[in-house]
Amino acid sequence: MSLSESFNNDYAATKLNSAMLQVQYSSTGGNAYLVYDFNARLLVSRTGAGEGGVTLLPFSQLDPDSLEALRNRLIELGGKPPALPSVDVPLPKPRSNQLNP
């Protein structure tokens, strides 16, 4: 099954604004909500339960193919997200200090 077929069958996508896509899915543990912010280049992840907290992940840590598919879905829903950064751009090196040699 292709990524788009799986996406359309198992996930509910909602345009929050021109650059943000919310993806919701259910599992045996409850609902999960993923908000892809294409301006900030962040994924905001939370569960339906209030005690679950929120997780932020930069786009640089996500799969480029799935990000492209999600960006295309947002465009299909009428969004106008900015282009994704090139995957060839190297990540910045961590600063060297006493705690992170």
Secondary structure as UniProt FT lines:
FT   HELIX           3..10
FT   STRAND          12..17
FT   TURN            18..19
FT   STRAND          20..27
FT   TURN            28..29
FT   STRAND          30..37
FT   TURN            38..41
FT   STRAND          42..47
FT   HELIX           50..52
FT   STRAND          54..58
FT   HELIX           59..61
FT   HELIX           64..76
FT   TURN            77..78
FT   TURN            87..88
//
